[in-house]
Amino acid sequence: MSIKNRLILMNFLQFFIWGSWLLTIGAYWFQTKHWSGTEFGAIFSTMGIASLFMPAIAGIIADRWVNAERLYGSFHIMGAIVLFMVPMVNDPSTMFWVMLINMIFYMPTIALSITVCYSTMESKGMNIIKEYPPIRVWGTIGFIVALWLISLSGFETSSMQFYVASISSLLLGIYSFTMPKCPPLGKAVKKTFVSALGLNAFSLFKDVKMALFFIFAMLLGASLQLTNAYGDTFLHDFANIAVFKDLIAVKYPAIIMSISQISETLFILTIPFFLRKFGIKKVMLMSMIAWVLRFGLFAYGDPGSGLWMIVLSCIIYGMAFDFFNISGSLFVETQSDQSIRASAQGLFMVMTNGIGAFVGSRLSGIIIDKYYLLEDGSKDWQGIWLAFAAYSLVVAVLFAVFFRHKHDAKALESFHH
């Protein structure tokens, strides 16, 4: 198999594992286990907790002591064992710890898969800028295929989804050991733990503009996982209403939700155009307004005559997610000194996927249980989505008013080439 195809297979499996359970664990949690929203918020916060420290620790190990592909494979094999145990868990607090251990093994593999790709492509003399994106796109395709597989096989509310994830994790773990060697490159460079954790990037907070940027990154990070956490179970809940229960969107919600990921792959391709034309601030503002629409359309959509709203919301998700993540990381790249670039990107990840996602997941579960449970125990979904939309709108308005950034097309152009 050509090296390109080998990297494609690795990326495909990397995100296939995640797609097997990430969007459907809510359906398993609420529809099958009937556990509470507060405790469910905690499950989605495990990603945030693991993102705070694990990628940095894995980075240090791969820089200093262990080949990246071996560390990557070992994490996936350990993750496979943990995922295999999930169906045996019978109470929400144990589930929290099991999922946290799973995320401790999984989250660093996202960065390690990039390291393995870059290192392998470099050693084979491939053009990373040109050839990496078409390889990485297969990761998103893997995520979508997993969603369809889980949905069509009827595993959305069953524990089988974790077995599918476990088996694919084991396969990827074993496969990783056959990848070209990616030896530690940083043996000569003595990195302190502070710099490896990206803590030296905190010096960026001295600059008011950067401090504001990171605060907004955290505030928007709180929205990033909400539809992943609640979207699938929201559609499942329509099964309790006779007129909706046999509709396709209620029977196979994960397939409807996968439109979001398909949209993501398409919006990635439009980013260079939007950045050149409008600049980073406007592109990030578009993302924030897209979040308002994402939640607002869910509030008024339904699987019947309102299905177009849910589908449109899923299409908008690509813009909401990509425009923020990619233009945000470009902003960090163009604004920070070369010596702390990697740390600054790490800090951006920590603010969005770490602190932001953690706070968003925790608070959303608590708020839903406190304010949006109806007397019969069902959820006031319209109220929930409108609350999320109102939050996103406030963040967008504050960002438009307080974040000052002049669009310099020339600087961006030089950065692209």
C-alpha positions, -999 to 999 in steps of 0.1 A, spaced: 0 0 0 13 35 -9 24 57 20 -4 81 11 -30 54 14 -15 42 47 -19 77 61 -54 79 48 -63 46 65 -48 59 98 -68 92 96 -100 73 87 -98 50 117 -87 78 140 -120 96 136 -141 65 129 -134 55 166 -147 89 178 -177 90 154 -188 56 167 -199 70 200 -195 108 203 -229 119 189 -248 89 201 -237 85 237 -264 111 246 -291 88 232 -276 58 251 -274 80 283 -309 95 282 -330 70 262 -315 37 275 -300 45 309 -324 74 319 -296 92 337 -297 129 345 -286 159 325 -263 172 352 -243 140 352 -243 139 314 -228 174 312 -199 159 332 -193 132 306 -188 157 279 -165 177 302 -141 147 302 -128 159 268 -121 193 282 -103 179 312 -82 155 291 -74 183 266 -59 204 294 -29 183 300 -27 151 280 -17 164 245 12 183 262 24 153 282 22 131 251 41 157 232 69 157 257 71 119 257 71 118 218 97 146 217 121 130 241 118 93 247 93 73 225 87 70 188 55 89 180 39 60 161 45 36 190 31 60 216 1 66 193 -5 28 189 -1 22 227 -27 49 235 -52 34 210 -47 -1 224 -53 12 260 -83 32 248 -97 0 232 -96 -18 265 -114 11 283 -141 14 256 -147 -24 259 -155 -19 296 -181 10 290 -212 -13 286 -204 -29 320 -208 4 338 -241 7 356 -240 41 374 -233 76 361 -204 84 384 -184 53 374 -192 62 338 -176 96 343 -143 81 354 -143 54 327 -149 80 300 -123 103 315 -97 75 313 -109 68 277 -104 105 268 -70 106 285 -59 80 260 -78 94 230 -73 132 231 -35 131 227 -39 108 197 -54 136 177 -22 156 179 0 125 176 -17 115 144 -7 149 129 29 143 142 30 108 126 16 122 93 40 152 91 70 132 101 63 104 76 55 128 48 86 148 55 108 117 54 93 107 21 98 142 6 61 149 2 47 184 1 28 187 34 9 219 27 -5 205 -6 -8 168 3 -19 168 39 -54 183 36 -67 156 11 -54 130 35 -69 146 66 -103 149 49 -105 111 52 -107 116 90 -139 134 87 -152 108 62 -143 81 88 -164 100 114 -194 102 90 -191 65 80 -191 56 117 -222 76 124 -241 60 95 -230 25 105 -241 30 142 -274 46 130 -283 21 103 -274 -9 125 -297 4 152 -269 9 178 -277 45 186 -293 38 219 -274 5 226 -241 -3 242 -229 -19 209 -216 15 198 -188 12 224 -178 -23 211 -176 -9 175 -154 19 188 -133 -6 209 -126 -29 180 -116 -1 156 -94 14 183 -76 -20 187 -72 -24 150 -57 11 147 -34 5 177 -19 -26 161 -17 -10 127 2 20 141 31 -2 150 36 -10 113 39 27 104 72 42 94 94 51 124 89 86 138 118 89 163 119 116 190 132 149 175 135 170 206 162 150 225 187 179 220 162 206 229 156 207 266 120 219 269 108 228 303 75 213 315 62 249 316 69 254 279 56 220 270 23 226 287 21 258 267 23 279 299 49 302 285 23 313 259 4 329 289 28 358 283 5 366 254 -21 377 279 -1 409 285 -13 420 251 -48 433 255 -59 422 220 -46 386 226 -61 384 261 -95 394 246 -91 369 218 -84 340 242 -113 350 265 -137 350 234 -121 316 224 -131 303 258 -166 318 257 -173 303 222 -156 270 232 -185 266 256 -208 263 226 -187 239 205 -198 206 220 -234 214 229 -251 202 197 -228 171 197 -239 164 232 -276 170 228 -285 169 191 -290 132 188 -311 127 219 -332 158 210 -342 141 177 -348 107 196 -372 125 219 -396 131 190 -403 94 191 -426 101 221 -449 121 198 -471 99 177 -471 120 146 -433 121 144 -423 86 157 -420 68 123 -401 96 104 -366 90 91 -350 118 112 -364 102 144 -354 66 134 -319 76 123 -310 109 140 -272 103 137 -276 103 99 -293 137 100 -266 149 124 -239 137 101 -248 165 76 -229 187 101 -197 168 94 -203 167 57 -208 205 58 -175 208 78 -155 191 50 -170 216 24 -166 248 45 -129 240 51 -123 245 14 -139 280 14 -118 294 42 -89 308 22 -114 328 1 -134 342 31 -102 351 49 -88 370 19 -120 388 12 -132 396 48 -103 392 72 -100 372 104 -123 393 126 -152 392 102 -148 355 95 -148 348 133 -179 370 136 -196 350 109 -189 319 129 -205 334 160 -236 344 141 -237 309 126 -238 295 161 -269 317 169 -286 303 137 -274 267 145 -292 268 179 -321 290 168 -331 267 139 -330 237 162 -354 255 186 -380 258 159 -373 228 137 -390 194 140 -385 160 121 -417 167 100 -425 199 82 -397 216 101 -371 192 90 -356 218 66 -347 239 96 -328 210 113 -310 202 80 -302 239 74 -289 241 110 -266 211 102 -253 228 71 -246 260 90 -226 240 116 -198 236 91 -194 274 90 -199 278 127 -172 252 136 -146 256 109 -146 294 106 -139 297 143 -114 269 148 -93 275 116 -94 313 115 -87 313 152 -56 292 149 -44 313 119 -49 344 141 -28 329 168 -1 319 143 1 354 127 1 372 161 25 352 182 63 351 182 79 321 164 95 308 196 62 302 213 40 294 183 34 257 193 27 268 228 3 295 216 -16 269 195 -17 247 226 -31 276 246 -58 282 220 -68 245 222 -68 246 260 -91 277 260 -116 263 235 -116 225 238 -103 225 274 -117 252 297 -144 264 273 -158 229 265 -155 219 301 -175 249 315 -200 246 286 -207 209 292 -209 212 329 -231 242 330 -254 232 302 -263 199 321 -269 218 353 -290 245 337 -311 220 317 -319 201 349 -327 232 369 -347 253 344 -357 232 314 -372 200 327 -410 198 323 -432 182 350 -434 149 332 -396 147 333 -392 155 296 -371 183 283 -382 217 271 -361 215 240 -372 248 225 -363 266 257 -329 248 258 -319 257 222 -332 293 225 -311 297 257 -280 285 238 -288 308 209 -292 338 232 -259 330 249 -242 328 214 -258 361 204 -245 379 235 -209 366 228 -212 377 191 -223 412 200 -195 416 227 -169 403 202 -181 428 175 -178 457 200 -147 449 220 -124 429 197 -104 453 175 -84 439 146 -75 455 113 -77 433 82 -44 432 64 -48 412 32 -11 414 23 0 399 56 -24 370 52 -13 365 16 23 363 26 13 339 54 -5 316 30 24 312 7 
